[in-house]
């Protein structure tokens, strides 16, 4: 816009000053001269911007130097964070429209020197409280121990990142600790306030196709770096060896009082793939993950990534999982196209189930009435969220715009560059031999049922960004499948039944960063 304004002014001035008898053949020369003057003005403007950036960087260095002089040896620490809140309405009987404090994440970035740094993220997901009560006392000639745990439903405290970094050179940096697995672009850029829709993708979170749901960190070490290519291009890479995703147990206890029947204690033990531990690895083998990416200019990038490792614990025979992902982002004026495709294969799923049956003994164990006359005890073992193959994609098409008549409204006043962003997201996930049910008796696998469903989702959204770190979101989701058992068991966020083959959802959210 500035270029055309300048060109218009220069042409207007030239025409006013030109004698009326000017020959028509002189007009192209004037236009050429005006274009050269415009190019000169543009170069001067770019140089002024660069000079302002240099002055800002120098001022920052002066402030750092003063701080180091006042507190010698002290690291430079920046405290920040992000979070998200949303209101959601789903057309499901088991879901009440709800306000959800989805997550709150605290971050700290410390620079000990220009080449030594540390970073961490601590997440509080749907968290309100956690209280533990433990009391030991002497009672009736014996010992009495009372323990109680109080907390909010489905809440979690999680260490998302915690690593140290040594910059050997711009193209070679050592990073060790809890690092984000560089599989696809979303997992390494998962902060809620970076995105214009209030829910994460099926591929990365809702199913997921990733071996573990995002944000997915693993404990390990590796190298990363960047290499300039041409005038504006840059090549980046990340490569790590980590503990890796593994089958781990989730225990659920249900206590039920019944009359006239015996009271019941039901214990469900579900084994499912989760991120690796931060202490002792669950198997002997290490996993490997890496990503390479090329960005020809700001706002444009294409990346290729992969993951390989063993997923079975030591008490089962070794089985491996591998993933590959292709992702990219393209910007053309106010339009952006961003997407990701992920393919994951779990090798030896049936063999793992057979070995699991051998070790677990029986899928359901009931304690006889003679052994427990007042309490019925039932223990169930399950193997969940595994399939021979999962693969899927998501694609976002965005349009950034801002009507000038909004400048003088409450949406525009006081903000330098507010934006409205219209987004449409299409996504699909495909399953090959998703474990539907397994049963075993006396260490023998008796039933192994699978299905091959497809889940689809279309999302329409409108976001308002008063500043780059804050976003207000509105979205409509339509999730559907043609699977004979509906959406039951296909996602971790829809409490769907076999009769629910489609779901409409409306969401309003706020994501913020500081």
C-alpha positions as a Python dict, from the first residue, in 0.01 Angstrom:
ca = {
    (1, 'X'): (0, 0, 0),
    (2, 'X'): (284, 244, 91),
    (3, 'X'): (454, 167, -243),
    (4, 'X'): (145, 271, -442),
    (5, 'X'): (84, 581, -230),
    (6, 'X'): (444, 698, -290),
    (7, 'X'): (421, 623, -662),
    (8, 'X'): (91, 812, -690),
    (9, 'X'): (235, 1120, -514),
    (10, 'X'): (546, 1122, -732),
    (11, 'X'): (344, 1086, -1053),
    (12, 'X'): (107, 1363, -942),
    (13, 'X'): (396, 1602, -863),
    (14, 'X'): (568, 1526, -1192),
    (15, 'X'): (254, 1590, -1393),
    (16, 'X'): (189, 1921, -1213),
    (17, 'X'): (544, 2041, -1283),
    (18, 'X'): (559, 1919, -1647),
    (19, 'X'): (502, 2175, -1924),
    (20, 'X'): (173, 2130, -2108),
    (21, 'X'): (358, 2085, -2438),
    (22, 'X'): (536, 1767, -2313),
    (23, 'X'): (572, 1508, -2586),
    (24, 'X'): (381, 1181, -2530),
    (25, 'X'): (697, 980, -2591),
    (26, 'X'): (855, 1134, -2273),
    (27, 'X'): (597, 976, -2041),
    (28, 'X'): (761, 626, -2027),
    (29, 'X'): (1092, 790, -1930),
    (30, 'X'): (923, 973, -1645),
    (31, 'X'): (757, 653, -1521),
    (32, 'X'): (1090, 470, -1529),
    (33, 'X'): (1254, 754, -1334),
    (34, 'X'): (972, 752, -1078),
    (35, 'X'): (1005, 374, -1033),
    (36, 'X'): (1378, 415, -967),
    (37, 'X'): (1306, 686, -710),
    (38, 'X'): (1048, 459, -546),
    (39, 'X'): (1302, 175, -527),
    (40, 'X'): (1548, 416, -364),
    (41, 'X'): (1285, 514, -107),
    (42, 'X'): (1212, 147, -34),
    (43, 'X'): (1582, 73, 21),
    (44, 'X'): (1609, 368, 256),
    (45, 'X'): (1302, 249, 448),
    (46, 'X'): (1443, -104, 481),
    (47, 'X'): (1774, 40, 601),
    (48, 'X'): (1590, 248, 863),
    (49, 'X'): (1412, -66, 987),
    (50, 'X'): (1741, -254, 1011),
    (51, 'X'): (1902, 37, 1191),
    (52, 'X'): (1612, 49, 1441),
    (53, 'X'): (1650, -324, 1502),
    (54, 'X'): (2024, -282, 1558),
    (55, 'X'): (1964, 2, 1801),
    (56, 'X'): (1710, -208, 1990),
    (57, 'X'): (1955, -499, 2011),
    (58, 'X'): (2231, -268, 2132),
    (59, 'X'): (2001, -122, 2397),
    (60, 'X'): (1920, -474, 2514),
    (61, 'X'): (2290, -557, 2539),
    (62, 'X'): (2345, -241, 2746),
    (63, 'X'): (2066, -343, 2985),
    (64, 'X'): (2211, -694, 3017),
    (65, 'X'): (2557, -552, 3081),
    (66, 'X'): (2422, -329, 3358),
    (67, 'X'): (2242, -625, 3516),
    (68, 'X'): (2557, -840, 3501),
    (69, 'X'): (2760, -556, 3651),
    (70, 'X'): (2511, -525, 3936),
    (71, 'X'): (2470, -902, 3984),
    (72, 'X'): (2789, -1064, 3855),
    (73, 'X'): (2751, -1426, 3744),
    (74, 'X'): (2371, -1426, 3777),
    (75, 'X'): (2182, -1595, 3490),
    (76, 'X'): (1931, -1400, 3282),
    (77, 'X'): (1594, -1559, 3352),
    (78, 'X'): (1269, -1490, 3170),
    (79, 'X'): (946, -1614, 3329),
    (80, 'X'): (645, -1667, 3107),
    (81, 'X'): (361, -1902, 3029),
    (82, 'X'): (44, -1968, 2839),
    (83, 'X'): (-300, -2110, 2897),
    (84, 'X'): (-645, -2164, 2753),
    (85, 'X'): (-1007, -2157, 2867),
    (86, 'X'): (-1306, -2266, 2664),
    (87, 'X'): (-1680, -2320, 2677),
    (88, 'X'): (-1805, -2626, 2493),
    (89, 'X'): (-2140, -2771, 2393),
    (90, 'X'): (-2161, -3120, 2238),
    (91, 'X'): (-2468, -3298, 2111),
    (92, 'X'): (-2406, -3602, 2334),
    (93, 'X'): (-2612, -3725, 2627),
    (94, 'X'): (-2302, -3797, 2838),
    (95, 'X'): (-2164, -3444, 2798),
    (96, 'X'): (-2296, -3135, 2976),
    (97, 'X'): (-2211, -2797, 2830),
    (98, 'X'): (-1915, -2684, 3035),
    (99, 'X'): (-1653, -2423, 3102),
    (100, 'X'): (-1314, -2593, 3092),
    (101, 'X'): (-983, -2453, 3215),
    (102, 'X'): (-798, -2660, 2961),
    (103, 'X'): (-445, -2591, 3077),
    (104, 'X'): (-211, -2343, 3240),
    (105, 'X'): (162, -2371, 3170),
    (106, 'X'): (448, -2192, 3345),
    (107, 'X'): (776, -2147, 3158),
    (108, 'X'): (1123, -2031, 3249),
    (109, 'X'): (1409, -1954, 3009),
    (110, 'X'): (1752, -1901, 3164),
    (111, 'X'): (2065, -1785, 2981),
    (112, 'X'): (2370, -1847, 3195),
    (113, 'X'): (2597, -1720, 2915),
    (114, 'X'): (2545, -1655, 2546),
    (115, 'X'): (2614, -2026, 2479),
    (116, 'X'): (2467, -2198, 2786),
    (117, 'X'): (2092, -2199, 2849),
    (118, 'X'): (1812, -2393, 3019),
    (119, 'X'): (1438, -2410, 2967),
    (120, 'X'): (1138, -2572, 3133),
    (121, 'X'): (757, -2596, 3105),
    (122, 'X'): (532, -2715, 3386),
    (123, 'X'): (169, -2785, 3286),
    (124, 'X'): (-141, -2782, 3506),
    (125, 'X'): (-414, -2951, 3300),
    (126, 'X'): (-775, -2912, 3420),
    (127, 'X'): (-619, -2874, 3763),
    (128, 'X'): (-779, -2722, 4071),
    (129, 'X'): (-636, -2903, 4373),
    (130, 'X'): (-440, -3198, 4500),
    (131, 'X'): (-448, -3284, 4869),
    (132, 'X'): (-289, -3582, 5042),
    (133, 'X'): (-367, -3682, 5398),
    (134, 'X'): (-166, -3952, 5575),
    (135, 'X'): (-188, -4037, 5944),
    (136, 'X'): (-27, -4317, 6145),
    (137, 'X'): (-144, -4392, 6498),
    (138, 'X'): (-172, -4669, 6757),
    (139, 'X'): (-522, -4810, 6800),
    (140, 'X'): (-665, -5103, 6997),
    (141, 'X'): (-326, -5253, 7062),
    (142, 'X'): (-223, -5232, 6697),
    (143, 'X'): (-121, -4989, 6426),
    (144, 'X'): (-368, -4777, 6228),
    (145, 'X'): (-277, -4609, 5898),
    (146, 'X'): (-519, -4367, 5729),
    (147, 'X'): (-449, -4228, 5384),
    (148, 'X'): (-675, -4007, 5170),
    (149, 'X'): (-618, -3838, 4834),
    (150, 'X'): (-833, -3550, 4713),
    (151, 'X'): (-813, -3397, 4368),
    (152, 'X'): (-1006, -3269, 4068),
    (153, 'X'): (-1138, -3506, 3802),
    (154, 'X'): (-913, -3580, 3501),
    (155, 'X'): (-655, -3332, 3626),
    (156, 'X'): (-284, -3360, 3562),
    (157, 'X'): (44, -3195, 3656),
    (158, 'X'): (300, -3264, 3389),
    (159, 'X'): (659, -3167, 3310),
    (160, 'X'): (639, -3085, 2940),
    (161, 'X'): (995, -2969, 2888),
    (162, 'X'): (1309, -2941, 3102),
    (163, 'X'): (1638, -2929, 2917),
    (164, 'X'): (1986, -2781, 2911),
    (165, 'X'): (2154, -2658, 2594),
    (166, 'X'): (2516, -2593, 2499),
    (167, 'X'): (2563, -2396, 2175),
    (168, 'X'): (2883, -2533, 2023),
    (169, 'X'): (2812, -2350, 1697),
    (170, 'X'): (2497, -2218, 1525),
    (171, 'X'): (2476, -2543, 1327),
    (172, 'X'): (2561, -2770, 1624),
    (173, 'X'): (2387, -2738, 1962),
    (174, 'X'): (2374, -3006, 2232),
    (175, 'X'): (2041, -3042, 2414),
    (176, 'X'): (1973, -3289, 2698),
    (177, 'X'): (1678, -3348, 2931),
    (178, 'X'): (1304, -3370, 2873),
    (179, 'X'): (1276, -3265, 2508),
    (180, 'X'): (976, -3245, 2276),
    (181, 'X'): (981, -3529, 2024),
    (182, 'X'): (1022, -3360, 1683),
    (183, 'X'): (755, -3566, 1502),
    (184, 'X'): (550, -3329, 1288),
    (185, 'X'): (519, -2955, 1330),
    (186, 'X'): (242, -2945, 1591),
    (187, 'X'): (418, -3129, 1874),
    (188, 'X'): (710, -2883, 1870),
    (189, 'X'): (475, -2581, 1834),
    (190, 'X'): (184, -2689, 2053),
    (191, 'X'): (132, -2377, 2269),
    (192, 'X'): (-241, -2301, 2274),
    (193, 'X'): (-203, -1930, 2201),
    (194, 'X'): (-16, -2004, 1875),
    (195, 'X'): (-330, -2152, 1719),
    (196, 'X'): (-659, -2001, 1607),
    (197, 'X'): (-885, -2299, 1689),
    (198, 'X'): (-971, -2396, 2048),
    (199, 'X'): (-907, -2771, 2011),
    (200, 'X'): (-597, -2962, 1904),
    (201, 'X'): (-602, -3188, 1601),
    (202, 'X'): (-713, -3553, 1596),
    (203, 'X'): (-372, -3662, 1464),
    (204, 'X'): (-181, -3502, 1750),
    (205, 'X'): (-420, -3523, 2044),
    (206, 'X'): (-773, -3648, 1987),
    (207, 'X'): (-691, -4001, 1866),
    (208, 'X'): (-383, -3970, 1848),
    (209, 'X'): (-188, -4099, 1547),
    (210, 'X'): (136, -3999, 1717),
    (211, 'X'): (267, -4284, 1936),
    (212, 'X'): (180, -4063, 2237),
    (213, 'X'): (-52, -3764, 2253),
    (214, 'X'): (90, -3413, 2227),
    (215, 'X'): (250, -3239, 2400),
    (216, 'X'): (486, -3537, 2389),
    (217, 'X'): (822, -3507, 2567),
    (218, 'X'): (1082, -3778, 2616),
    (219, 'X'): (1392, -3795, 2831),
    (220, 'X'): (1709, -3806, 2624),
    (221, 'X'): (1981, -3610, 2448),
    (222, 'X'): (2075, -3503, 2099),
    (223, 'X'): (2175, -3228, 1863),
    (224, 'X'): (2001, -2949, 1674),
    (225, 'X'): (2109, -2657, 1463),
    (226, 'X'): (2042, -2425, 1172),
    (227, 'X'): (2229, -2344, 851),
    (228, 'X'): (2157, -2037, 632),
    (229, 'X'): (2068, -2114, 270),
    (230, 'X'): (2080, -1832, 14),
    (231, 'X'): (1968, -1481, 106),
    (232, 'X'): (1665, -1565, 324),
    (233, 'X'): (1647, -1943, 344),
    (234, 'X'): (1737, -2155, 644),
    (235, 'X'): (1783, -2528, 700),
    (236, 'X'): (1712, -2668, 1050),
    (237, 'X'): (1741, -3011, 1208),
    (238, 'X'): (1681, -3194, 1538),
    (239, 'X'): (1804, -3546, 1624),
    (240, 'X'): (1761, -3720, 1964),
    (241, 'X'): (1807, -4055, 2137),
    (242, 'X'): (1538, -4096, 2406),
    (243, 'X'): (1382, -4352, 2641),
    (244, 'X'): (1080, -4372, 2414),
    (245, 'X'): (709, -4451, 2431),
    (246, 'X'): (610, -4775, 2607),
    (247, 'X'): (307, -4974, 2722),
    (248, 'X'): (231, -4867, 3076),
    (249, 'X'): (-47, -4951, 3320),
    (250, 'X'): (-337, -4730, 3420),
    (251, 'X'): (-526, -4861, 3722),
    (252, 'X'): (-889, -4770, 3790),
    (253, 'X'): (-1072, -4879, 4105),
    (254, 'X'): (-1451, -4883, 4137),
    (255, 'X'): (-1615, -4943, 4476),
    (256, 'X'): (-1985, -5031, 4475),
    (257, 'X'): (-2226, -5103, 4761),
    (258, 'X'): (-2517, -5337, 4680),
    (259, 'X'): (-2812, -5478, 4869),
    (260, 'X'): (-2889, -5766, 4900),
    (261, 'X'): (-2581, -5866, 4697),
    (262, 'X'): (-2226, -5848, 4826),
    (263, 'X'): (-2046, -5517, 4796),
    (264, 'X'): (-1814, -5503, 4495),
    (265, 'X'): (-1457, -5385, 4433),
    (266, 'X'): (-1372, -5369, 4063),
    (267, 'X'): (-1013, -5308, 3954),
    (268, 'X'): (-946, -5234, 3586),
    (269, 'X'): (-586, -5240, 3466),
    (270, 'X'): (-545, -5088, 3120),
    (271, 'X'): (-217, -5113, 2934),
    (272, 'X'): (-178, -4846, 2670),
    (273, 'X'): (114, -4667, 2500),
    (274, 'X'): (227, -4358, 2689),
    (275, 'X'): (536, -4139, 2689),
    (276, 'X'): (846, -4294, 2840),
    (277, 'X'): (942, -4258, 3205),
    (278, 'X'): (1180, -3998, 3343),
    (279, 'X'): (1363, -4246, 3566),
    (280, 'X'): (1430, -4606, 3457),
    (281, 'X'): (1358, -4707, 3099),
    (282, 'X'): (1089, -4976, 3074),
    (283, 'X'): (1285, -5170, 2811),
    (284, 'X'): (1648, -5212, 2710),
    (285, 'X'): (1634, -5043, 2371),
    (286, 'X'): (1650, -4669, 2308),
    (287, 'X'): (1428, -4481, 2065),
    (288, 'X'): (1533, -4227, 1804),
    (289, 'X'): (1352, -3922, 1668),
    (290, 'X'): (1451, -3651, 1424),
    (291, 'X'): (1323, -3377, 1196),
    (292, 'X'): (1474, -3177, 910),
    (293, 'X'): (1309, -2865, 768),
    (294, 'X'): (1373, -2604, 503),
    (295, 'X'): (1232, -2253, 517),
    (296, 'X'): (1291, -2046, 201),
    (297, 'X'): (1145, -1735, 367),
    (298, 'X'): (952, -1624, 674),
    (299, 'X'): (611, -1789, 685),
    (300, 'X'): (706, -2078, 456),
    (301, 'X'): (846, -2417, 560),
    (302, 'X'): (843, -2784, 470),
    (303, 'X'): (954, -3054, 716),
    (304, 'X'): (1016, -3430, 725),
    (305, 'X'): (1040, -3623, 1052),
    (306, 'X'): (1045, -3974, 1195),
    (307, 'X'): (1049, -4186, 1510),
    (308, 'X'): (1158, -4547, 1583),
    (309, 'X'): (1176, -4747, 1904),
    (310, 'X'): (1064, -5044, 2111),
    (311, 'X'): (725, -5011, 2284),
    (312, 'X'): (690, -5333, 2485),
    (313, 'X'): (812, -5352, 2848),
    (314, 'X'): (1076, -5600, 2960),
    (315, 'X'): (826, -5872, 3060),
    (316, 'X'): (697, -5895, 2698),
    (317, 'X'): (889, -5990, 2386),
    (318, 'X'): (1043, -5700, 2196),
    (319, 'X'): (811, -5522, 1952),
    (320, 'X'): (877, -5190, 1778),
    (321, 'X'): (684, -4887, 1660),
    (322, 'X'): (784, -4640, 1390),
    (323, 'X'): (632, -4315, 1262),
    (324, 'X'): (694, -4078, 975),
    (325, 'X'): (550, -3731, 919),
    (326, 'X'): (541, -3470, 645),
    (327, 'X'): (439, -3116, 731),
    (328, 'X'): (450, -2769, 589),
    (329, 'X'): (329, -2412, 591),
    (330, 'X'): (284, -2175, 298),
    (331, 'X'): (198, -1803, 314),
    (332, 'X'): (64, -1598, 25),
    (333, 'X'): (-32, -1247, 130),
    (334, 'X'): (-318, -1271, 385),
    (335, 'X'): (-367, -1643, 317),
    (336, 'X'): (-195, -1933, 496),
    (337, 'X'): (-205, -2304, 425),
    (338, 'X'): (-65, -2529, 699),
    (339, 'X'): (-85, -2903, 745),
    (340, 'X'): (61, -3229, 866),
    (341, 'X'): (41, -3598, 772),
    (342, 'X'): (151, -3873, 1015),
    (343, 'X'): (184, -4248, 959),
    (344, 'X'): (244, -4487, 1253),
    (345, 'X'): (292, -4864, 1245),
    (346, 'X'): (285, -5078, 1559),
    (347, 'X'): (473, -5394, 1470),
    (348, 'X'): (367, -5725, 1628),
    (349, 'X'): (43, -5609, 1791),
    (350, 'X'): (-110, -5958, 1789),
    (351, 'X'): (211, -6114, 1920),
    (352, 'X'): (223, -5851, 2194),
    (353, 'X'): (-138, -5933, 2287),
    (354, 'X'): (-57, -6305, 2297),
    (355, 'X'): (246, -6243, 2522),
    (356, 'X'): (37, -6013, 2738),
    (357, 'X'): (-221, -6288, 2783),
    (358, 'X'): (53, -6532, 2879),
    (359, 'X'): (181, -6301, 3151),
    (360, 'X'): (-152, -6163, 3277),
    (361, 'X'): (-303, -6513, 3332),
    (362, 'X'): (-674, -6428, 3295),
    (363, 'X'): (-843, -6120, 3150),
    (364, 'X'): (-1097, -6122, 3434),
    (365, 'X'): (-1032, -6266, 3778),
    (366, 'X'): (-1319, -6301, 4027),
    (367, 'X'): (-1264, -6380, 4394),
    (368, 'X'): (-1500, -6658, 4508),
    (369, 'X'): (-1764, -6593, 4773),
    (370, 'X'): (-1603, -6849, 5005),
    (371, 'X'): (-1281, -6649, 5001),
    (372, 'X'): (-1451, -6312, 5047),
    (373, 'X'): (-1807, -6349, 5185),
    (374, 'X'): (-1875, -5975, 5226),
    (375, 'X'): (-1699, -5835, 4920),
    (376, 'X'): (-1697, -5937, 4555),
    (377, 'X'): (-1363, -5855, 4393),
    (378, 'X'): (-1317, -5846, 4016),
    (379, 'X'): (-988, -5766, 3841),
    (380, 'X'): (-982, -5697, 3465),
    (381, 'X'): (-683, -5660, 3234),
    (382, 'X'): (-714, -5474, 2903),
    (383, 'X'): (-484, -5379, 2615),
    (384, 'X'): (-604, -5057, 2451),
    (385, 'X'): (-530, -4792, 2190),
    (386, 'X'): (-319, -5017, 1968),
    (387, 'X'): (-360, -5082, 1596),
    (388, 'X'): (-141, -5229, 1326),
    (389, 'X'): (-151, -4893, 1148),
    (390, 'X'): (-280, -4545, 1224),
    (391, 'X'): (-242, -4263, 978),
    (392, 'X'): (-407, -3929, 921),
    (393, 'X'): (-374, -3564, 836),
    (394, 'X'): (-501, -3216, 912),
    (395, 'X'): (-502, -2909, 684),
    (396, 'X'): (-572, -2550, 794),
    (397, 'X'): (-665, -2276, 548),
    (398, 'X'): (-656, -1930, 708),
    (399, 'X'): (-735, -1580, 594),
    (400, 'X'): (-606, -1287, 800),
    (401, 'X'): (-793, -960, 758),
    (402, 'X'): (-894, -643, 939),
    (403, 'X'): (-1173, -407, 829),
    (404, 'X'): (-1062, -47, 881),
    (405, 'X'): (-1400, 57, 1021),
    (406, 'X'): (-1312, -149, 1333),
    (407, 'X'): (-1014, 77, 1415),
    (408, 'X'): (-1227, 313, 1625),
    (409, 'X'): (-1420, 37, 1804),
    (410, 'X'): (-1323, -146, 2124),
    (411, 'X'): (-1171, -417, 1904),
    (412, 'X'): (-915, -183, 1753),
    (413, 'X'): (-846, 95, 2001),
    (414, 'X'): (-515, 64, 2183),
    (415, 'X'): (-376, -219, 1969),
    (416, 'X'): (-104, -180, 1708),
    (417, 'X'): (-199, -455, 1467),
    (418, 'X'): (-522, -641, 1560),
    (419, 'X'): (-636, -920, 1331),
    (420, 'X'): (-937, -1133, 1247),
    (421, 'X'): (-856, -1486, 1125),
    (422, 'X'): (-1105, -1709, 948),
    (423, 'X'): (-1003, -2076, 953),
    (424, 'X'): (-1132, -2396, 802),
    (425, 'X'): (-970, -2724, 909),
    (426, 'X'): (-1025, -3062, 747),
    (427, 'X'): (-887, -3378, 907),
    (428, 'X'): (-914, -3754, 884),
    (429, 'X'): (-770, -4050, 1073),
    (430, 'X'): (-762, -4405, 937),
    (431, 'X'): (-718, -4726, 1140),
    (432, 'X'): (-603, -5066, 1021),
    (433, 'X'): (-681, -5346, 1269),
    (434, 'X'): (-760, -5129, 1570),
    (435, 'X'): (-789, -5356, 1875),
    (436, 'X'): (-1156, -5369, 1966),
    (437, 'X'): (-1159, -5653, 2218),
    (438, 'X'): (-924, -5917, 2354),
    (439, 'X'): (-1011, -6201, 2589),
    (440, 'X'): (-784, -6464, 2734),
    (441, 'X'): (-821, -6750, 2976),
    (442, 'X'): (-552, -6947, 3157),
    (443, 'X'): (-273, -6770, 2966),
    (444, 'X'): (-428, -6846, 2626),
    (445, 'X'): (-561, -6577, 2390),
    (446, 'X'): (-921, -6682, 2315),
    (447, 'X'): (-1063, -6372, 2140),
    (448, 'X'): (-893, -6103, 1932),
    (449, 'X'): (-1130, -5865, 1753),
    (450, 'X'): (-1029, -5566, 1543),
    (451, 'X'): (-1198, -5308, 1320),
    (452, 'X'): (-1091, -5061, 1050),
    (453, 'X'): (-1279, -4736, 1118),
    (454, 'X'): (-1225, -4391, 974),
    (455, 'X'): (-1294, -4074, 1170),
    (456, 'X'): (-1352, -3738, 998),
    (457, 'X'): (-1381, -3385, 1131),
    (458, 'X'): (-1447, -3044, 977),
    (459, 'X'): (-1396, -2727, 1183),
    (460, 'X'): (-1498, -2370, 1099),
    (461, 'X'): (-1349, -2098, 1316),
    (462, 'X'): (-1319, -1724, 1357),
    (463, 'X'): (-1051, -1578, 1581),
    (464, 'X'): (-974, -1227, 1702),
    (465, 'X'): (-615, -1139, 1795),
    (466, 'X'): (-574, -799, 1961),
    (467, 'X'): (-204, -885, 2005),
    (468, 'X'): (0, -1183, 1876),
    (469, 'X'): (-1, -1357, 2218),
    (470, 'X'): (-377, -1339, 2288),
    (471, 'X'): (-658, -1492, 2086),
    (472, 'X'): (-1037, -1509, 2128),
    (473, 'X'): (-1187, -1804, 1941),
    (474, 'X'): (-1523, -1923, 1810),
    (475, 'X'): (-1554, -2261, 1637),
    (476, 'X'): (-1800, -2519, 1510),
    (477, 'X'): (-1697, -2885, 1477),
    (478, 'X'): (-1864, -3168, 1287),
    (479, 'X'): (-1717, -3511, 1366),
    (480, 'X'): (-1849, -3819, 1189),
    (481, 'X'): (-1775, -4179, 1091),
    (482, 'X'): (-1932, -4460, 890),
    (483, 'X'): (-1809, -4725, 1134),
    (484, 'X'): (-2074, -4976, 1244),
    (485, 'X'): (-1995, -4911, 1611),
    (486, 'X'): (-2011, -4535, 1569),
    (487, 'X'): (-1760, -4310, 1741),
    (488, 'X'): (-1735, -4537, 2045),
    (489, 'X'): (-1373, -4566, 2159),
    (490, 'X'): (-1224, -4375, 1866),
    (491, 'X'): (-1129, -4055, 2049),
    (492, 'X'): (-1024, -3955, 2398),
    (493, 'X'): (-1256, -3652, 2420),
    (494, 'X'): (-1596, -3770, 2289),
    (495, 'X'): (-1806, -3975, 2537),
    (496, 'X'): (-1983, -4137, 2241),
    (497, 'X'): (-2186, -4459, 2228),
    (498, 'X'): (-2232, -4710, 1948),
    (499, 'X'): (-2536, -4514, 1828),
    (500, 'X'): (-2340, -4188, 1790),
    (501, 'X'): (-2195, -4179, 1440),
    (502, 'X'): (-2184, -3799, 1420),
    (503, 'X'): (-2137, -3518, 1671),
    (504, 'X'): (-2186, -3142, 1646),
    (505, 'X'): (-1986, -2923, 1883),
    (506, 'X'): (-1975, -2548, 1945),
    (507, 'X'): (-1685, -2387, 2129),
    (508, 'X'): (-1578, -2045, 2248),
    (509, 'X'): (-1226, -2009, 2382),
    (510, 'X'): (-956, -1774, 2503),
    (511, 'X'): (-588, -1859, 2475),
    (512, 'X'): (-324, -1630, 2620),
    (513, 'X'): (49, -1598, 2659),
    (514, 'X'): (270, -1376, 2868),
}
